[in-house]
Amino acid sequence: MAEKKLEGAGLRGQVAGHTALSTVGKAGKGLTYRGYAIEELAEKASFEEVAYMLLYGHLPNQSEYDEYSAKLKSYRKLPDELKEVLQRIPKSTHPMDVMRTGSSMLGNLEPEGDFSNQNETADRILAAMPSIITYWYRFSHEGESIETETDHPTMGGQFLSLLTGKEPSDEHARFLDVSLILYAEHGFNASTFTARICASTLSDMHSCVAGAIGTLKKLGESNGDSLLYEVSEEVEAVMAEEKGMFANTDFYMASAYHYLGIPTPIFTPLFVIGRTSGWTANVMEQRADNRIIRPSEEYTGPDKSEWVDMSDR
């Protein structure tokens, strides 16, 4: 009996690997990170706790949390050479290109080296992401060279303070914190799968993240729709009643970001900031049980082509 061929456009429906990081839409589970329901994490956790849990395998105790938060704070400062590069990037540049370039340049200045450095590298990239996008935005749009090494207790609060130049309210800072939690991990989506493919070739962490950002550039632009919140609610109500369909996180997130005064082009970079924790956790998971990801292809070209000399073509 012939073996059934696995096929499908975009590898849809095929299992491409194993993960202990998240479930997405699994019956009876929904979205979970390492078994924790996303609703509980959004209600009770900080983003730093979630990032630690994804990267280190468990929720931190108080001393681990304090040490990790302090480390992330110390990693907010950008090298002068990276600042110089960001200053040269035009105002008209797509912000995702800024994030990709920033990640790559950071890798030039602070290479990962041996994979034994992967946790430190992941933490450094994660902490630097808010600094990279806000430094470029403030310099290119307002001509200000800002200091990114703030003492704000959370990454969401730090992002808002750097972007606006003002101290955010506790409510606004908490909202950013929750949005980063919701974006942190989401299975083998296109950008995460790109990071894992890159990791399977034993490439460095910065290259994996840069590839993931490039993959997300166009897919993430749907987040940039600045619909009014009231309109969002009305549309969701109609879809739920007539189609039995419910909105995903992005549907409300764009409206809320707009309400906070975050410029529309910066919506997707916020997704990157949160998802960097998931990307880097997936890179480390891929490395731990690695086999190069190399699917087969089905050839659809001609069986045999006859050579014709150039003079007769």
Order of alpha helices (4+ residues) and beta strands (2+ residues): beta-beta-beta-alpha-alpha-alpha-alpha-alpha-alpha-alpha-alpha-alpha-alpha-alpha-alpha-alpha
